[in-house]
C-alpha cells in the first residue's frame, strides 16, 4: 500500500517537473534559492509547534 502511494507521488512529481515551465525551461526548485530569513521562519514555526505539542502531552 505504501509502495503504491510512493510510486504514485514520484510519478506525480515527475509529471509536475515536466509540465511546469517558465519561458520553455523546466522549473526545478532549488533549496539554495530560498532566502535565509525563510529558513529561520520555518525553523521558528517548527520549534514552536514542537514546544506546543510537548506542553500538550506533558500536561495530561
C-alpha positions as CSV (number, residue, x, y, z in Angstrom):
1,X,0.0,0.0,0.0
2,X,2.8,2.4,1.0
3,X,4.9,1.5,-2.0
4,X,1.9,2.2,-4.3
5,X,1.5,5.7,-2.8
6,X,5.2,6.4,-3.0
7,X,5.3,5.3,-6.7
8,X,2.2,7.5,-7.4
9,X,3.8,10.5,-5.7
10,X,7.0,10.0,-7.6
11,X,5.2,9.9,-10.9
12,X,3.2,13.0,-9.9
13,X,6.4,14.8,-9.1
14,X,8.0,13.8,-12.4
15,X,4.8,15.0,-14.2
16,X,5.0,18.3,-12.3
17,X,8.6,18.8,-13.3
18,X,7.9,18.2,-17.0
19,X,4.7,20.3,-17.2
20,X,5.7,23.3,-15.1
21,X,7.6,25.6,-17.4
22,X,8.7,29.2,-17.4
23,X,9.9,30.6,-20.7
24,X,10.0,27.0,-22.0
25,X,12.5,25.8,-19.4
26,X,11.7,23.3,-16.7
27,X,11.1,24.8,-13.3
28,X,13.1,22.9,-10.6
29,X,13.0,24.3,-7.1
30,X,16.5,24.7,-5.6
31,X,16.9,24.7,-1.9
32,X,19.7,27.3,-2.2
33,X,17.3,29.8,-3.8
34,X,15.4,30.3,-0.6
35,X,16.3,33.3,1.5
36,X,17.9,32.7,4.9
37,X,15.0,34.6,6.5
38,X,12.6,32.0,5.2
39,X,14.7,29.2,6.7
40,X,14.7,31.0,10.1
41,X,10.9,31.5,9.9
42,X,10.4,27.8,9.1
43,X,12.6,26.7,12.0
44,X,10.8,29.0,14.4
45,X,7.4,27.6,13.4
46,X,8.7,24.1,13.7
47,X,10.2,24.8,17.1
48,X,7.0,26.5,18.3
49,X,4.9,23.6,17.1
50,X,7.2,21.1,18.9
51,X,7.1,23.1,22.1
52,X,3.3,23.3,21.9
53,X,3.0,19.5,21.4
54,X,5.4,18.8,24.2
55,X,3.3,21.0,26.5
56,X,0.1,19.3,25.5
57,X,1.5,15.8,26.0
58,X,3.2,16.5,29.4
59,X,0.1,18.2,30.9
60,X,-2.1,15.1,30.5
